[in-house]
């Protein structure tokens, strides 16, 4: 085991030294990064959006993408993956002619198989050597993708990078085209605001900092060959950012998202920014034209259907309440709670009721 850890340490340390841009210590001014919530959430209208091409049908016709989800073997990640895969199968099998949904892989970065290998198509990736993630487990994501892209036989020409806490609500077409990826714009990814920090990883000779899209790595649909080039850079930039105190302080829990956005720009892969890619309850209240529900925020309401965000509600659903046990038979929200939250709870309940050997 010691030799194995030493091998991975040497491998990744060597990779980091090959980064082709300078990591220069600059000013010490503190840069605040709060958890996105109601106090920070501006109108999404300020995001720089590249509108989707009008000929959407030709852009999505039978160019299949492979859906990949990185996960640990924790109870918390596992039940989310099982729900996600349940709805992936239902939407893929819907027969929608515009769907680009191909295969599916859970990239399990625990380094060992688990009891759900037969239920969910799974690739076992090795985690980073002990201590290298500095307690920021998300750093295992780019490293896991590097391993999967190098070792797996992926039939499709495109990849959809998704997450365990995504529920697919309708078949997803291939929204990528003309060498560009397709991604969801996050209001809290602000390259212009953090230009000073980002210039450490995206030098001025690469162009304006606005070349860095306001995205994370998920949800993103991108060409497989492009991702094979981006992924090692994404890993290296993530590790370099985490090692730099100024950058770590600036970006906090979204550091790895910035690292992907920078890496995509470094390889000249722009992204069509697609607002309707997903919604995030409780802030997004209606399903609209969305493809994915992302349940990253807790949903707290009074019995009158009033949002009580920041205060535990009389009715609530928060994925973090189920870190040690999988949810089942959740009580439906009271009248007045938005469609997005009601749909989310119903979909979790349906999956839990129909997946064999569901833990309660």
VOBA-1610 file (N, C-alpha, C; in pm, whole numbers, padded with zeros to 5 digits, always signed):
BEGIN
Unk+00083-00122+00000Unk+00000+00000+00000Unk+00086+00126+00000Unk+00202+00123+00078Unk+00290+00239+00081Unk+00345+00271-00054Unk+00381+00165-00130Unk+00435+00187-00264Unk+00331+00245-00357Unk+00207+00197-00340Unk+00100+00249-00425Unk+00077+00396-00400Unk+00071+00435-00273Unk+00051+00577-00241Unk+00167+00660-00292Unk+00291+00606-00278Unk+00407+00679-00324Unk+00401+00699-00474Unk+00354+00594-00548Unk+00343+00604-00694Unk+00248+00716-00735Unk+00129+00720-00671Unk+00032+00822-00707Unk+00080+00960-00666Unk+00150+00968-00553Unk+00204+01097-00510Unk+00304+01150-00611Unk+00396+01060-00654Unk+00497+01100-00752Unk+00432+01139-00884Unk+00333+01057-00927Unk+00265+01083-01054Unk+00200+01220-01056Unk+00123+01251-00952Unk+00048+01377-00951Unk+00142+01494-00927Unk+00242+01474-00839Unk+00338+01582-00815Unk+00411+01617-00944Unk+00448+01515-01019Unk+00514+01538-01148Unk+00423+01612-01243Unk+00293+01574-01244Unk+00197+01641-01333Unk+00185+01788-01299Unk+00180+01816-01168Unk+00164+01955-01128Unk+00282+02039-01174Unk+00401+01980-01173Unk+00518+02057-01215Unk+00517+02090-01362Unk+00432+02023-01439Unk+00426+02047-01582Unk+00328+02156-01621Unk+00261+02214-01523Unk+00167+02322-01556Unk+00242+02433-01628Unk+00183+02479-01738Unk+00257+02569-01826Unk+00233+02717-01797Unk+00187+02746-01681Unk+00169+02886-01646Unk+00223+02908-01505Unk+00265+03029-01477Unk+00333+03059-01351Unk+00235+03080-01238Unk+00268+03025-01121Unk+00190+03050-01000Unk+00266+03157-00919Unk+00222+03282-00935Unk+00296+03394-00876Unk+00219+03447-00757Unk+00285+03459-00644Unk+00218+03513-00526Unk+00191+03661-00548Unk+00061+03699-00538Unk+00027+03840-00553Unk-00033+03890-00422Unk-00109+04002-00430Unk-00152+04073-00310Unk-00220+03987-00206Unk-00227+04040-00083Unk-00284+03967+00029Unk-00427+04009+00061Unk-00487+04092-00024Unk-00621+04142+00006Unk-00718+04026+00020Unk-00794+04020+00131Unk-00888+03910+00150Unk-01000+03917+00048Unk-01036+03802-00005Unk-01143+03793-00103Unk-01251+03705-00047Unk-01368+03758-00030Unk-01475+03686+00038Unk-01553+03599-00059Unk-01582+03476-00017Unk-01665+03387-00098Unk-01769+03325-00006Unk-01889+03377-00008Unk-01996+03325+00076Unk-02067+03210+00008Unk-02133+03128+00089Unk-02218+03024+00032Unk-02335+03092-00037Unk-02361+03059-00163Unk-02470+03126-00233Unk-02603+03103-00163Unk-02676+03206-00140Unk-02804+03195-00072Unk-02888+03317-00103Unk-02996+03335-00031Unk-03088+03444-00064Unk-03026+03581-00052Unk-02925+03596+00036Unk-02866+03729+00054Unk-02775+03769-00061Unk-02725+03667-00137Unk-02632+03696-00246Unk-02693+03678-00382Unk-02806+03614-00392Unk-02854+03569-00522Unk-02906+03685-00605Unk-02829+03731-00703Unk-02878+03836-00792Unk-02969+03776-00897Unk-03029+03862-00977Unk-03108+03811-01087Unk-03019+03737-01184Unk-03062+03620-01226Unk-02983+03540-01319Unk-02969+03612-01453Unk-03047+03715-01473Unk-03043+03787-01601Unk-02909+03856-01625Unk-02831+03875-01519Unk-02704+03944-01540Unk-02598+03851-01599Unk-02623+03720-01599Unk-02525+03628-01653Unk-02505+03651-01802Unk-02382+03642-01850Unk-02357+03654-01994Unk-02403+03527-02064Unk-02514+03535-02132Unk-02574+03416-02192Unk-02555+03418-02343Unk-02503+03309-02396Unk-02500+03290-02540Unk-02626+03213-02575Unk-02716+03271-02649Unk-02843+03205-02678Unk-02822+03079-02761Unk-02909+02984-02738Unk-02902+02860-02814Unk-02935+02887-02961Unk-02870+02814-03052Unk-02902+02828-03193Unk-03049+02791-03218Unk-03107+02854-03318Unk-03248+02827-03347Unk-03270+02687-03399Unk-03174+02631-03472Unk-03194+02499-03530Unk-03155+02391-03430Unk-03228+02387-03318Unk-03194+02297-03209Unk-03207+02151-03250Unk-03298+02118-03339Unk-03316+01979-03376Unk-03193+01924-03444Unk-03136+02000-03539Unk-03017+01951-03607Unk-02897+01948-03513Unk-02899+02034-03409Unk-02788+02038-03316Unk-02789+01918-03223Unk-02903+01849-03209Unk-02913+01743-03111Unk-02942+01607-03173Unk-02946+01597-03306Unk-02993+01474-03370Unk-02890+01363-03362Unk-02919+01267-03277Unk-02847+01141-03269Unk-02696+01154-03255Unk-02652+01253-03183Unk-02513+01260-03144Unk-02511+01224-02995Unk-02490+01098-02967Unk-02509+01049-02831Unk-02399+01097-02737Unk-02437+01119-02612Unk-02342+01151-02508Unk-02350+01046-02397Unk-02238+01027-02331Unk-02228+00934-02219Unk-02238+01013-02090Unk-02329+00978-02002Unk-02346+01048-01876Unk-02252+00989-01771Unk-02174+01074-01706Unk-02078+01030-01606Unk-02099+01108-01477Unk-02104+01034-01367Unk-02127+01093-01235Unk-02017+01045-01141Unk-01944+01137-01079Unk-01843+01097-00982Unk-01906+01090-00843Unk-01859+00993-00764Unk-01919+00972-00632Unk-01823+00900-00539Unk-01844+00919-00410Unk-01777+00839-00309Unk-01866+00719-00277Unk-01822+00635-00185Unk-01904+00519-00147Unk-01984+00544-00020Unk-01999+00672+00018Unk-02077+00705+00138Unk-02225+00676+00116Unk-02297+00656+00224Unk-02443+00639+00216Unk-02505+00759+00147Unk-02459+00876+00183Unk-02509+01004+00131Unk-02497+01011-00022Unk-02381+00983-00076Unk-02362+00985-00221Unk-02433+00870-00289Unk-02437+00755-00223Unk-02490+00634-00287Unk-02639+00643-00313Unk-02717+00687-00215Unk-02862+00693-00240Unk-02895+00797-00347Unk-02817+00906-00352Unk-02839+01005-00457Unk-02809+00946-00595Unk-02700+00869-00605Unk-02666+00806-00733Unk-02774+00707-00777Unk-02830+00633-00682Unk-02934+00535-00715Unk-03059+00604-00768Unk-03097+00716-00704Unk-03211+00794-00752Unk-03180+00851-00890Unk-03060+00905-00905Unk-03022+00966-01032Unk-03028+00863-01145Unk-02972+00744-01121Unk-02969+00641-01226Unk-03109+00588-01257Unk-03194+00578-01156Unk-03334+00535-01178Unk-03402+00626-01280Unk-03388+00758-01260Unk-03455+00852-01351Unk-03381+00865-01484Unk-03250+00846-01483Unk-03177+00841-01610Unk-03235+00732-01699Unk-03254+00612-01644Unk-03307+00501-01724Unk-03448+00530-01775Unk-03532+00586-01689Unk-03668+00616-01732Unk-03671+00717-01845Unk-03590+00820-01835Unk-03590+00923-01938Unk-03525+00873-02068Unk-03422+00793-02055Unk-03358+00737-02174Unk-03453+00644-02249Unk-03532+00570-02174Unk-03623+00472-02234Unk-03755+00532-02278Unk-03768+00664-02268Unk-03895+00730-02301Unk-03927+00728-02450Unk-03823+00708-02532Unk-03845+00706-02676Unk-03843+00843-02742Unk-03802+00945-02669Unk-03795+01080-02725Unk-03691+01083-02837Unk-03734+01120-02959Unk-03643+01117-03075Unk-03534+01223-03067Unk-03552+01326-02985Unk-03450+01429-02972Unk-03345+01399-02866Unk-03366+01292-02792Unk-03274+01259-02683Unk-03137+01222-02738Unk-03032+01268-02666Unk-02896+01229-02701Unk-02836+01136-02597Unk-02921+01082-02509Unk-02874+01004-02396Unk-02825+00867-02440Unk-02697+00838-02410Unk-02638+00709-02442Unk-02613+00629-02316Unk-02487+00593-02292Unk-02453+00513-02175Unk-02441+00595-02049Unk-02413+00523-01939Unk-02406+00587-01807Unk-02294+00521-01727Unk-02217+00600-01655Unk-02115+00546-01566Unk-02111+00625-01436Unk-02115+00552-01326Unk-02082+00611-01196Unk-01932+00591-01178Unk-01857+00700-01165Unk-01713+00693-01143Unk-01691+00697-00992Unk-01666+00581-00936Unk-01657+00565-00791Unk-01512+00586-00748Unk-01484+00698-00683Unk-01346+00730-00650Unk-01308+00688-00507Unk-01363+00576-00464Unk-01327+00520-00334Unk-01209+00424-00344Unk-01177+00382-00469Unk-01067+00289-00488Unk-01104+00143-00474Unk-01232+00116-00445Unk-01276-00023-00432Unk-01422-00035-00473Unk-01462-00154-00513Unk-01600-00178-00555Unk-01693-00179-00434Unk-01823-00165-00460Unk-01922-00173-00354Unk-02037-00263-00397Unk-02142-00270-00318Unk-02251-00364-00343Unk-02345-00320-00455Unk-02323-00201-00513Unk-02414-00150-00615Unk-02355-00157-00756Unk-02249-00232-00770Unk-02182-00244-00901Unk-02275-00305-01006Unk-02360-00398-00965Unk-02452-00462-01060Unk-02574-00376-01089Unk-02608-00287-00996Unk-02725-00200-01015Unk-02692-00081-01104Unk-02574-00022-01084Unk-02533+00098-01157Unk-02402+00069-01229Unk-02396+00092-01361Unk-02268+00075-01431Unk-02160+00163-01364Unk-02051+00100-01323Unk-01955+00169-01237Unk-01811+00145-01281Unk-01733+00251-01277Unk-01588+00244-01297Unk-01523+00281-01164Unk-01435+00197-01114Unk-01368+00224-00987Unk-01239+00301-01013Unk-01231+00421-00961Unk-01112+00505-00972Unk-01040+00511-00838Unk-00911+00536-00842Unk-00835+00551-00719Unk-00849+00694-00667Unk-00862+00709-00535Unk-00865+00845-00479Unk-00726+00906-00482Unk-00718+01034-00458Unk-00589+01099-00442Unk-00516+01040-00321Unk-00385+01042-00322Unk-00310+00997-00204Unk-00357+01070-00078Unk-00351+01001+00033Unk-00398+01055+00160Unk-00339+01193+00189Unk-00427+01286+00220Unk-00385+01421+00257Unk-00373+01517+00142Unk-00367+01468+00018Unk-00346+01558-00095Unk-00467+01648-00119Unk-00587+01601-00084Unk-00706+01684-00106Unk-00723+01790+00003Unk-00643+01784+00108Unk-00647+01882+00218Unk-00788+01896+00276Unk-00860+01785+00279Unk-00996+01789+00334Unk-01101+01835+00236Unk-01060+01868+00116Unk-01152+01915+00011Unk-01174+01798-00085Unk-01269+01711-00052Unk-01286+01583-00121Unk-01318+01599-00269Unk-01370+01716-00306Unk-01407+01739-00446Unk-01285+01731-00538Unk-01164+01749-00485Unk-01046+01739-00569Unk-01030+01599-00630Unk-01099+01501-00572Unk-01094+01367-00630Unk-01168+01359-00763Unk-01256+01455-00790Unk-01337+01449-00912Unk-01253+01460-01039Unk-01171+01563-01056Unk-01093+01569-01180Unk-00996+01452-01193Unk-00934+01408-01084Unk-00844+01294-01088Unk-00918+01168-01131Unk-01041+01150-01083Unk-01123+01034-01121Unk-01156+01039-01270Unk-01188+01159-01321Unk-01218+01172-01464Unk-01096+01141-01549Unk-00979+01184-01505Unk-00856+01153-01580Unk-00840+01002-01594Unk-00858+00929-01485Unk-00843+00784-01489Unk-00947+00718-01580Unk-01072+00762-01567Unk-01181+00703-01646Unk-01159+00726-01795Unk-01125+00849-01832Unk-01105+00881-01973Unk-00986+00805-02032Unk-00887+00775-01951Unk-00770+00703-01999Unk-00794+00553-02010Unk-00878+00498-01923Unk-00887+00353-01910Unk-01017+00292-01963Unk-01125+00368-01967Unk-01255+00311-02004Unk-01276+00313-02156Unk-01356+00221-02204Unk-01395+00216-02345Unk-01529+00289-02359Unk-01522+00416-02395Unk-01641+00502-02401Unk-01686+00509-02547Unk-01802+00457-02578Unk-01848+00447-02716Unk-01892+00581-02775Unk-01953+00664-02691Unk-02010+00790-02740Unk-01901+00894-02765Unk-01933+00991-02850Unk-01837+01097-02885Unk-01847+01218-02792Unk-01947+01219-02704Unk-01966+01331-02612Unk-01986+01278-02471Unk-01957+01364-02375Unk-01972+01331-02234Unk-02062+01434-02168Unk-02160+01389-02089Unk-02234+01476-01998Unk-02179+01452-01858Unk-02115+01552-01802Unk-02070+01544-01664Unk-02184+01590-01574Unk-02229+01499-01490Unk-02342+01524-01401Unk-02300+01495-01257Unk-02395+01505-01164Unk-02365+01486-01023Unk-02472+01400-00957Unk-02438+01338-00842Unk-02537+01252-00775Unk-02668+01323-00742Unk-02662+01453-00706Unk-02784+01523-00667Unk-02853+01591-00786Unk-02842+01530-00901Unk-02917+01572-01020Unk-03028+01470-01046Unk-03147+01519-01071Unk-03257+01432-01115Unk-03299+01479-01254Unk-03293+01389-01349Unk-03331+01422-01487Unk-03483+01416-01498Unk-03543+01526-01540Unk-03688+01535-01543Unk-03746+01519-01683Unk-03660+01527-01786Unk-03704+01496-01921Unk-03582+01461-02005Unk-03600+01386-02114Unk-03485+01343-02194Unk-03401+01463-02239Unk-03270+01446-02233Unk-03178+01555-02262Unk-03123+01540-02404Unk-03138+01642-02488Unk-03074+01640-02620Unk-02928+01677-02609Unk-02853+01651-02712Unk-02714+01694-02714Unk-02709+01841-02751Unk-02686+01925-02653Unk-02689+02070-02672Unk-02555+02127-02716Unk-02451+02042-02718Unk-02319+02087-02764Unk-02316+02090-02916Unk-02237+02181-02973Unk-02226+02187-03118Unk-02108+02274-03160Unk-02063+02251-03283Unk-01959+02334-03345Unk-01833+02346-03258Unk-01795+02236-03193Unk-01676+02236-03110Unk-01692+02301-02974Unk-01812+02351-02945Unk-01839+02414-02816Unk-01909+02315-02724Unk-01885+02331-02594Unk-01961+02255-02497Unk-02094+02324-02470Unk-02177+02260-02391Unk-02302+02319-02345Unk-02302+02310-02193Unk-02328+02423-02126Unk-02312+02427-01981Unk-02416+02518-01917Unk-02436+02496-01787Unk-02525+02581-01708Unk-02446+02696-01650Unk-02495+02821-01661Unk-02424+02936-01603Unk-02457+02955-01455Unk-02356+02956-01370Unk-02375+02978-01227Unk-02353+03126-01195Unk-02446+03186-01123Unk-02436+03329-01095Unk-02318+03360-01004Unk-02271+03260-00927Unk-02162+03287-00834Unk-02024+03254-00889Unk-02015+03214-01015Unk-01885+03201-01081Unk-01862+03330-01158Unk-01770+03413-01108Unk-01753+03550-01157Unk-01606+03575-01196Unk-01565+03530-01312Unk-01425+03546-01352Unk-01377+03692-01351Unk-01459+03784-01396Unk-01416+03924-01400Unk-01387+03977-01260Unk-01467+03940-01164Unk-01450+03986-01026Unk-01318+03937-00969Unk-01276+03817-01009Unk-01155+03757-00953Unk-01041+03752-01054Unk-01037+03852-01142Unk-00936+03852-01248Unk-00794+03845-01192Unk-00767+03919-01086Unk-00632+03921-01029Unk-00586+03780-00991Unk-00674+03704-00928Unk-00640+03569-00887Unk-00630+03476-01008Unk-00724+03489-01099Unk-00729+03397-01213Unk-00612+03416-01309Unk-00551+03533-01310Unk-00438+03555-01400Unk-00318+03468-01363Unk-00317+03411-01243Unk-00213+03316-01206Unk-00221+03189-01291Unk-00343+03158-01337Unk-00367+03032-01408Unk-00407+03055-01554Unk-00452+03175-01582Unk-00493+03212-01718Unk-00423+03343-01753Unk-00295+03334-01799Unk-00215+03454-01825Unk-00277+03545-01930Unk-00238+03670-01928Unk-00294+03770-02019Unk-00274+03734-02166Unk-00165+03664-02197Unk-00142+03627-02338Unk-00248+03529-02390Unk-00325+03469-02300Unk-00433+03379-02344Unk-00558+03456-02383Unk-00564+03584-02352Unk-00680+03663-02389Unk-00752+03719-02268Unk-00864+03786-02290Unk-00939+03847-02180Unk-00992+03742-02083Unk-01003+03781-01958Unk-01051+03687-01856Unk-01195+03645-01882Unk-01266+03725-01962Unk-01404+03689-01997Unk-01410+03565-02088Unk-01295+03518-02136Unk-01293+03390-02207Unk-01326+03274-02115Unk-01311+03299-01985Unk-01345+03196-01886Unk-01495+03203-01861Unk-01564+03097-01895Unk-01710+03096-01882Unk-01752+03081-01735Unk-01870+03134-01698Unk-01918+03125-01559Unk-01983+02989-01532Unk-01901+02884-01537Unk-01951+02747-01527Unk-01870+02667-01427Unk-01920+02549-01393Unk-01841+02448-01326Unk-01823+02334-01425Unk-01785+02218-01375Unk-01773+02105-01466Unk-01905+02033-01485Unk-02007+02077-01413Unk-02134+02004-01418Unk-02251+02098-01393Unk-02359+02087-01470Unk-02371+02001-01587Unk-02304+02063-01710Unk-02228+01979-01778Unk-02160+02019-01901Unk-02166+01902-01999Unk-02204+01931-02122Unk-02190+01833-02231Unk-02075+01881-02317Unk-01976+01795-02339Unk-01856+01835-02411Unk-01806+01717-02493Unk-01738+01746-02602Unk-01681+01641-02685Unk-01581+01558-02606Unk-01584+01427-02628Unk-01496+01336-02554Unk-01349+01370-02575Unk-01311+01396-02699Unk-01170+01425-02726Unk-01128+01557-02661Unk-01219+01654-02658Unk-01187+01779-02589Unk-01168+01755-02440Unk-01256+01673-02381Unk-01247+01648-02238Unk-01120+01572-02201Unk-01074+01485-02291Unk-00949+01414-02266Unk-00832+01511-02253Unk-00839+01623-02323Unk-00734+01725-02314Unk-00755+01814-02191Unk-00880+01845-02163Unk-00911+01936-02053Unk-00885+01870-01917Unk-00920+01742-01902Unk-00921+01678-01771Unk-00786+01683-01697Unk-00673+01650-01760Unk-00546+01660-01686Unk-00514+01802-01641Unk-00546+01900-01726Unk-00525+02040-01689Unk-00616+02078-01573Unk-00740+02033-01579Unk-00837+02056-01471Unk-00784+02001-01338Unk-00727+01881-01342Unk-00669+01822-01222Unk-00553+01907-01171Unk-00462+01943-01262Unk-00344+02020-01222Unk-00380+02157-01167Unk-00472+02225-01236Unk-00512+02359-01191Unk-00584+02351-01056Unk-00668+02249-01037Unk-00736+02231-00908Unk-00636+02216-00794Unk-00536+02130-00815Unk-00435+02108-00712Unk-00354+02235-00685Unk-00317+02306-00794Unk-00241+02429-00779Unk-00322+02536-00706Unk-00448+02548-00739Unk-00534+02647-00673Unk-00547+02617-00523Unk-00565+02489-00491Unk-00582+02451-00350Unk-00455+02476-00270Unk-00339+02465-00335Unk-00212+02486-00266Unk-00180+02634-00246Unk-00247+02722-00320Unk-00222+02865-00311Unk-00320+02929-00213Unk-00273+02983-00100Unk-00364+03036+00003Unk-00459+03143-00048Unk-00410+03234-00134Unk-00495+03341-00184Unk-00610+03286-00267Unk-00578+03192-00355Unk-00681+03134-00440Unk-00779+03051-00359Unk-00728+02973-00267Unk-00813+02889-00182Unk-00911+02975-00103Unk-00862+03088-00051Unk-00948+03177+00026Unk-01052+03245-00064Unk-01012+03279-00184Unk-01103+03348-00275Unk-01218+03259-00319Unk-01188+03133-00352Unk-01289+03049-00417Unk-01356+02949-00323Unk-01292+02914-00214Unk-01357+02826-00117Unk-01411+02699-00178Unk-01536+02668-00148Unk-01596+02540-00189Unk-01621+02531-00339Unk-01612+02642-00413Unk-01630+02637-00559Unk-01497+02639-00634Unk-01388+02616-00566Unk-01255+02621-00627Unk-01243+02528-00746Unk-01289+02406-00731Unk-01278+02308-00840Unk-01363+02347-00960Unk-01472+02420-00938Unk-01555+02469-01048Unk-01477+02573-01129Unk-01413+02667-01058Unk-01328+02765-01127Unk-01217+02696-01205Unk-01161+02590-01145Unk-01050+02520-01211Unk-01096+02459-01344Unk-01218+02404-01347Unk-01266+02349-01474Unk-01289+02461-01576Unk-01350+02570-01533Unk-01378+02681-01624Unk-01248+02736-01684Unk-01145+02749-01601Unk-01015+02795-01650Unk-00956+02695-01749Unk-00963+02567-01716Unk-00903+02464-01801Unk-00971+02455-01936Unk-01102+02468-01937Unk-01176+02468-02062Unk-01130+02585-02150Unk-01114+02702-02088Unk-01070+02819-02163Unk-00926+02802-02213Unk-00839+02744-02131Unk-00700+02723-02172Unk-00690+02636-02296Unk-00785+02544-02313Unk-00785+02456-02429Unk-00875+02507-02542Unk-00922+02631-02528Unk-01000+02693-02634Unk-01138+02635-02654Unk-01191+02571-02550Unk-01325+02513-02560Unk-01425+02607-02492Unk-01498+02683-02574Unk-01603+02769-02521Unk-01729+02689-02496Unk-01825+02752-02430Unk-01948+02682-02393Unk-02072+02763-02426Unk-02170+02697-02483Unk-02303+02757-02499Unk-02367+02755-02361Unk-02399+02871-02307Unk-02454+02880-02173Unk-02606+02864-02179Unk-02654+02764-02111Unk-02793+02723-02126Unk-02866+02731-01993Unk-02942+02838-01972Unk-03015+02859-01847Unk-03111+02746-01815Unk-03171+02691-01917Unk-03273+02588-01895Unk-03214+02450-01870Unk-03083+02439-01865Unk-03021+02309-01842Unk-03071+02249-01711Unk-03076+02332-01605Unk-03125+02280-01478Unk-03185+02392-01394Unk-03262+02351-01294Unk-03316+02444-01195Unk-03266+02400-01057Unk-03270+02495-00963Unk-03222+02469-00828Unk-03327+02516-00726Unk-03415+02425-00683Unk-03511+02461-00579Unk-03436+02498-00449Unk-03491+02584-00364Unk-03624+02644-00376Unk-03627+02774-00456Unk-03509+02821-00506Unk-03506+02950-00574Unk-03578+02945-00709Unk-03562+02837-00780Unk-03635+02820-00906Unk-03764+02746-00874Unk-03875+02809-00901Unk-04003+02758-00852Unk-04077+02670-00952Unk-04053+02691-01081Unk-04125+02615-01183Unk-04029+02527-01262Unk-04082+02417-01316Unk-04001+02329-01399Unk-03965+02395-01530Unk-04061+02464-01591Unk-04036+02529-01718Unk-03985+02430-01822Unk-03878+02467-01891Unk-03821+02382-01996Unk-03697+02305-01949Unk-03678+02298-01819Unk-03555+02241-01766Unk-03542+02091-01794Unk-03418+02043-01785Unk-03388+01901-01801Unk-03349+01835-01669Unk-03298+01915-01575Unk-03242+01860-01451Unk-03289+01942-01331Unk-03325+01873-01224Unk-03342+01937-01093Unk-03216+01911-01012Unk-03154+02016-00965Unk-03034+02007-00881Unk-03075+02044-00739Unk-03078+01947-00649Unk-03127+01974-00514Unk-03013+01997-00416Unk-02934+02099-00445Unk-02820+02132-00360Unk-02861+02213-00238Unk-02969+02290-00246Unk-03013+02374-00135Unk-03121+02305-00054Unk-03124+02334+00076Unk-03233+02285+00159Unk-03362+02358+00128Unk-03473+02288+00142Unk-03606+02346+00116Unk-03685+02346+00247Unk-03703+02465+00304Unk-03772+02479+00432Unk-03895+02568+00416Unk-04010+02519+00464Unk-04136+02592+00448Unk-04221+02582+00574Unk-04303+02684+00594Unk-04406+02676+00697Unk-04520+02591+00644Unk-04612+02555+00730Unk-04727+02475+00686Unk-04823+02558+00601Unk-04796+02688+00590Unk-04872+02774+00499Unk-04806+02782+00362Unk-04698+02709+00344Unk-04630+02709+00216Unk-04535+02825+00197Unk-04494+02889+00307Unk-04404+03005+00299Unk-04260+02960+00319Unk-04169+03006+00233Unk-04028+02971+00242Unk-03967+03032+00368Unk-03894+02949+00445Unk-03828+02998+00567Unk-03679+02970+00557Unk-03618+03002+00444Unk-03477+02968+00420Unk-03388+03027+00528Unk-03296+02945+00579Unk-03209+02987+00689Unk-03266+02951+00824Unk-03390+02906+00826Unk-03455+02861+00948Unk-03524+02729+00918Unk-03503+02630+01003Unk-03564+02499+00981Unk-03715+02514+00976Unk-03774+02467+00867Unk-03917+02484+00848Unk-04000+02376+00915Unk-04129+02403+00925Unk-04222+02301+00977Unk-04225+02182+00881Unk-04207+02212+00753Unk-04185+02105+00653Unk-04050+02134+00588Unk-03970+02028+00569Unk-03842+02050+00505Unk-03796+01926+00430Unk-03717+01953+00325Unk-03639+01847+00262Unk-03501+01905+00235Unk-03401+01842+00294Unk-03262+01881+00277Unk-03182+01751+00265Unk-03112+01735+00154Unk-03037+01611+00132Unk-02940+01583+00247Unk-02892+01689+00314Unk-02795+01672+00422Unk-02855+01606+00546Unk-02987+01598+00551Unk-03054+01527+00661Unk-03042+01376+00645Unk-02994+01333+00528Unk-02990+01190+00497Unk-02847+01148+00465Unk-02754+01187+00554Unk-02615+01150+00532Unk-02585+01008+00577Unk-02668+00953+00665Unk-02644+00818+00717Unk-02755+00720+00684Unk-02866+00770+00633Unk-02979+00684+00598Unk-03048+00740+00475Unk-03092+00652+00386Unk-03158+00697+00262Unk-03301+00740+00289Unk-03349+00845+00222Unk-03486+00891+00243Unk-03588+00795+00182Unk-03704+00790+00243Unk-03811+00703+00194Unk-03943+00755+00248Unk-04048+00747+00164Unk-04182+00790+00205Unk-04182+00931+00264Unk-04117+01021+00193Unk-04114+01160+00238Unk-04253+01220+00238Unk-04284+01298+00339Unk-04412+01368+00344Unk-04415+01475+00235Unk-04524+01481+00162Unk-04534+01581+00057Unk-04544+01721+00116Unk-04496+01821+00044Unk-04501+01958+00094Unk-04644+02006+00113Unk-04664+02105+00200Unk-04798+02161+00220Unk-04842+02243+00098Unk-04970+02274+00088Unk-05019+02356-00023Unk-04946+02489-00029Unk-04918+02534-00152Unk-04851+02662-00171Unk-04703+02649-00198Unk-04645+02531-00174Unk-04503+02509-00203Unk-04485+02497-00354Unk-04382+02555-00411Unk-04365+02559-00556Unk-04358+02421-00622Unk-04392+02421-00750Unk-04393+02300-00832Unk-04258+02228-00829Unk-04151+02303-00832Unk-04018+02241-00839Unk-03991+02154-00717Unk-04029+02202-00598Unk-04005+02128-00474Unk-04097+02007-00466Unk-04222+02025-00503Unk-04318+01913-00501Unk-04271+01803-00595Unk-04229+01841-00714Unk-04182+01743-00812Unk-04059+01669-00760Unk-03966+01741-00701Unk-03845+01681-00646Unk-03880+01573-00544Unk-03966+01604-00450Unk-04001+01509-00344Unk-04073+01388-00402Unk-04164+01410-00496Unk-04236+01299-00558Unk-04140+01207-00634Unk-04041+01265-00699Unk-03947+01183-00777Unk-03854+01102-00686Unk-03811+01161-00575Unk-03732+01085-00479Unk-03814+00971-00422Unk-03939+00999-00387Unk-04027+00895-00332Unk-04049+00782-00432Unk-04073+00816-00559Unk-04096+00712-00659Unk-03974+00623-00675Unk-03858+00684-00682Unk-03736+00605-00697Unk-03716+00514-00577Unk-03733+00568-00456Unk-03713+00488-00335Unk-03811+00371-00328Unk-03933+00392-00378Unk-04036+00287-00372Unk-04013+00177-00475Unk-03935+00206-00580Unk-03922+00110-00690Unk-03783+00049-00705Unk-03684+00104-00639Unk-03549+00049-00646Unk-03538-00069-00549Unk-03500-00186-00596Unk-03490-00303-00508Unk-03388-00281-00395Unk-03420-00337-00279Unk-03329-00332-00164Unk-03292-00191-00123Unk-03393-00104-00130Unk-03371+00034-00086Unk-03362+00039+00067Unk-03263+00106+00119Unk-03248+00116+00266Unk-03345+00221+00318Unk-03398+00197+00434Unk-03491+00293+00494Unk-03444+00335+00631
//
